[in-house]
Amino acid sequence: MPQFLEERFDSATRRTVSIMLLVGYAVMANPCSLYLGAITMNEMFDVQQLYHLPDWGAIGLLAFAMGAIGGLYATLGGLKAVAISDTVSGLILLVAAMLIPVLGLFALGDGSFLAGGKML
């Protein structure tokens, strides 16, 4: 979009919109992702009980750790590492999405795929 705005208006508009998008991403998207990931990790691995931390302490520790690991991975591995991990994640999500109807039919048919299909 910033490239389009430069063509339509000028380079100052492109720079302004680029800065707004970067700040918005850094202030809204990244903290939300880290917070939700920290909550998930705390629930899965019970870090709060493991290290005897208050709830906010465990979430803060996990958010910091995930941000640091992700930053190091992107910095040391470069764009190629990020592209490879995104491709692998995309393939896993695709397989998981295709399994949802299959597992649903198994659940409907009480363990039988064909019986689940007949229920529809």
N, C-alpha and C positions, 0 to 999 in steps of 0.2 A: 503494500500500500504506500509506503513512503516514496518509492520510485515513481508511482503514478502521480502522487502529489507534486513531486518535483517537475514532472512533465507538464502538469496542469497549471501549477503556480510557479514556485521558485525553490531554490536550494534551502533558503531559510525555513520555509514551511516544512520541507522534508526533514531538516535537522530537528525542528521543534517537535514534530510528530514522533520521530525516532526516539528522542529523549523521553517524551511522555510514555511511549510504549515500554521502554526499558525500565523506567521508574515504576510504572504500574506493575510490571512483571516482578520486579524485585520487592516491591512493597506488598503486593497482594497474592500473586500466584505461588511464589516460592514459600513464603511462610505458611500458607494454607496447606500446601503439599507436605511440608515438613511436620506440621502439627498433626495432621491426620495420619501420617505415617508413624509418628511417635506414639500416638494413641493406639494404633493397631499393634505395633511392636510391644508396647507395654501390656496390652491385653493377651497377646500370644505368649510372651516369654515371662510375664509377671516380674518385670525388672524392679518394680516398686518394692515388692516383698523380698526379692533376692538381695538387694542392696540396702534395704531398710530406709528408703527415701520417701519423702512426702510425694503426693501425686504430681504436683507441679515440678518437683525436682527430677523425677523419673522422666517426665515428658520433655523437660528442658534438656536433660542429658542426652536422651535419644535423638531429639531434633538436632542438637549440635553435632552428635556423632554422625548422623546420616548426612547432614550438610557438609561436614568435613570430608567424609568418605566420597561423597558424590563430587565434591569440588576437586579433590585429589585425582579421582578417576578421570574426570574430564580434562584436567590440566596435564597430568602425566601421560594419559593415553591419547589425547588429542581427539580431533574430530572423527578419525577412523574408529576409535574405540567406542565413541558415543553412537556412531552409525551402526556398528555391529550389535551393540547391546539393544538399540531400538529395534533392529530387525528381529533379533531373537525374541524380544518381548512381544512384538507384533505377531510373530508366528505362534507363540504360546497363547496369546489372547484369541487368535483365530481358531486354534484347536479347541480351546475351552468353550468358545461360543458355539462351535459345531457340536460339542458334547452335550450342551444343555437340552436340546430336544430329545436326544437319544436317552439320556438319563431320566428325563421327564416321562418318556414312554415306558421305560422300565418301572418307574415308580407307580405310574397309573395301572400297569398290568401286574402289579405285585411280583415283580421279578421277571416277567415275560414281556419282551419287546413287542411281539405280535399281538398279545392280549391288550397291551397298552394302546396300540394302533387301532384296535377294534373299538376301544372306548370313545374314540373321536367320532 
